[in-house]
Amino acid sequence: MRTHLTLIVVAALALTGCATGTNPADPYESFNRGVYKFNDVLDKAVAKPVAQGYEKVMPALGKVMVNNFFSNIDDVVTTLNDLLQLKIRQACSDGVRVIFNSTLGIAGLINVTSRLEKHHEDFGQTLGYWGAGPGPYLMLPILGPSDLRDGAGLAVDTVEGPIGFITPVATRNGLYVAEEINIRAQLLDSEKVMDEATLDRYDFIRNAYLLHRQSMVYDGNPPRQKYDDEGDDPADSPMPTQSGQPAK
């Protein structure tokens, strides 16, 4: 998994020298659409059927406990990135969640800290916090929508996350697969809504991803962008960095 992510990030960096698209946020649209089609075929053939089987077979309590387990692992990564973003109070709260859920909650299977607000921070957000622009939008093989900043952030979070230190390798990879199945199962209902709401799934996924990540970097309060001409299309404008300036 570590090698796989590293290769993806290197390939993404290599692409920055051959952009040909017309949308500043998605200069590699032709390539990205090809990857999206590959991912869609793979999803329909493997990921979606497995997720549907998981939903059908796994008892409700089991699904809650699996989700709690991976949510607790996410809290570890979140706490580290809280500290990197100097969010000390939030880091303390998220650290308490990890400690109590990992012990009293039996390795996170039971959420005993439901009264504490759950946050999500990752290294992509940390890079954005310190002013790194998102870079071009990228559709990564198997992993799905991302951008250059978040692709690099994902590699760091994966290498430094708790699962990355588990041995043997078979157990570690099994947990990665289980995590993806859990995530895919949670998307089954939202997929129906997306199918009914859009004609171009690629555009829908891209725009939703970019807006969501921008909101995450700015903790739900992204700056408003000003346009020199009334006819300018916000969707075609560069995403701003954490400092509020457009990414170049």
N, C-alpha and C positions, 0 to 999 in steps of 0.2 A: 504493500500500500504506500509506504514512504517513497519507494522508487517510482511508482506509478504517478504520484502527485508531482514529484520533482520533474519527471519527463514532460508532464502536461504544462507546468509553469515555464520550462525551457522552450517548449514549442510555442507557447503564447508569446514569449519575448521575441522569438524569431519572426513571428508574424508581424510585429510592429514595423518592420521594414518594407512591407508589401501591401499596404492598405489601398483598397480601390473603391470602397463604398462611398455613397453620397451622404449618408446620415452621420454627422460628427460623433454621435454616441455609439454608432455601430458601423465602423468603416469596413469590417470584414463580413458584412451581411451575407454575401453569397456563400462564403465558407461556413459561416455559422449556421445557415439554413441547411447546408449539407450535413453538418454534424447533428443538427436537430432531427433531421429525417432518420439518421442512423439511430439516435437515441430513442426515437418514437417507435421504430421497428423493434428494437431490443426491449423496450418497455412493454409493448403489446405481447411480445412472445414470451417474456420471462418475468419481469418485475411485477407487472400488474396481476397476472394469474397467481403468482406466489403471494402477493399482498392480499388478494381476494381469498385465497385459501387460508391464510393466517387469520383474517377477519372471521371466517366461517368456523374455524376449528378452535381457536384460542378462546377460552372463557373470558368473560368481561373482567373479572378480577385479575386474571393473568395479564391481560393487555394493559391494565392500569399499572401493575407492578413492573412490567417491562418498560413502559414509558417513564415511570418514576426512576428506574435504574439509569436510563440514558440521560434523563433530565438532570440527575445528580452529577453525572460525568460532565455534562455541559456547564453545570455550576462551577466546577473546578476551573475550566477554561475561562469562564466569565470572571471569576475572582482574580485570576492572573491578569486579565486584560483591564479589569477595574483599576488595579494598581498601576499598570502601565499608562493609564489615562488619568492618573492622580485622583480617581474617584474613591477617596479613602473611606468615607462613610458607607458607600455602596459596597465596597470591598469587604468591609466588616460584616455587613448584613449577609452578603452572599457566602462569605467564609463560614459564618455560623450555620447557614443552611447545609453546607457541605459536611461540617463536623457532626451535626446532630443527625442528619439523614444517613450518613455513612456508618454511624454507630447505633443509635437507637432505632434508626430506620432500616437496619440490616442491609448494609451495602447499597442503600438508596432505594430498596424495593418498596419501602413505605415512606410516604412524605409526612414527616412529623413536624414540618416547619411551614405548613400551609398558610399560617398567618403572616409570614414574612413575604414581602413582595419578591417575585422572581424576576430577574433581569436576564438579558442576553447581551454579552459583549464578546467579540472575537477579534483576532488580530487584524482583519481587514478594517474593522471599525477603529481600531487603535491607530492604524496607519492614516486613516481619514481624520482622526482627532488631531493628529500632529501635522496635518496639512497636505498629505499625499492625495492627489486627485485619483479618481476611479480608473482612469485610463479607458481603453476601448472595451466595449461589451464583448464578451466571449461566451460561446456555447461550448462547454467542455464535454468531451466524450464520456458517457456514462454519468458523470457528475452533474451535468445540466448547466443552467444559466449562471454566469459569473461575470467578472471583469478582471482586468489585469491586477488591480490592487487586491481584490478579494481572492483571486486565484493564489497569489503569493501568501495571503493571510491564511487561507485554508491549509496550505502546505505546512506552515508553521504550527497552526493549531493541531493538526493531525500528528505531527512529529512530537510535539511537546505535551499533548493530551495524555490522560491516564492510560487509555487503551494502547497507545503507542509503546508503552513500557512493559506490556504483558508478554510473558513467554509461557509456553512455546508459541511459535508463529501461527500454528493452526488455530489455537484458541483466540489469538488476537484477531486474525482474519475472520474467524467465525463471529466475533463480536461486531466487527465492522459490517458484515453481511446482515446480522440481526438488527443492527441500528438502521440500516437502509430499508429493510423490510418494514420496520416499525414506522419510519417516516413515510414510506410509500403508502402504507395502509391508511394513514391519517389523511392522505391527499385524495382518497377515493371519492369522497363526497364533494369536495371542492372541484374535482375534475368535471363532474356533471354540470355544475354551475358554469364553468368556463366554456364547455361545449355549447351550452345554450346561449351564452352571452357574446360569443365572438365568431367571426368567419375566418380570421387568420390567427391561429393559436400561437404562431411564432411571435407575431407582433404583440399579442396580449401578454405572453410570458415575459418578453423583453421589457416592455414598458412597466409592467407590474414589478418586475425585479428591480429595475433601476430606481423607481420611485420608493419602493420599500427599503432598499439599502441606503438611499439618501436620507430617508427619515430615521433609520437606525443610527447612522453616523451622527446626526444632529439630535439624537434623543427625542425624536418626534416633533422637533421644531425647526425644520429646515428654513434657510433664509429665502425670502422672495427674490426672484430674479427680475431685473428690469430690462426691457427691450427697446432698442433705439427706434425701431420702426413698428408701427402698429400691426403690420402684416407678418412680423416674425412669428415663427411657430416654436413654442416652448419645447416641443418634442425634439426639434432639430438643434437645440442649443446645448453646449457642453455642460456637463454636470459640474456644480460648484465644488470646490474643496472645502475642508473644514474652516478655513479662514474666510470663506465667503466669496473668494475669487474663482472665476471659471477655470476649470482644469485645462491645461494647454497640451 
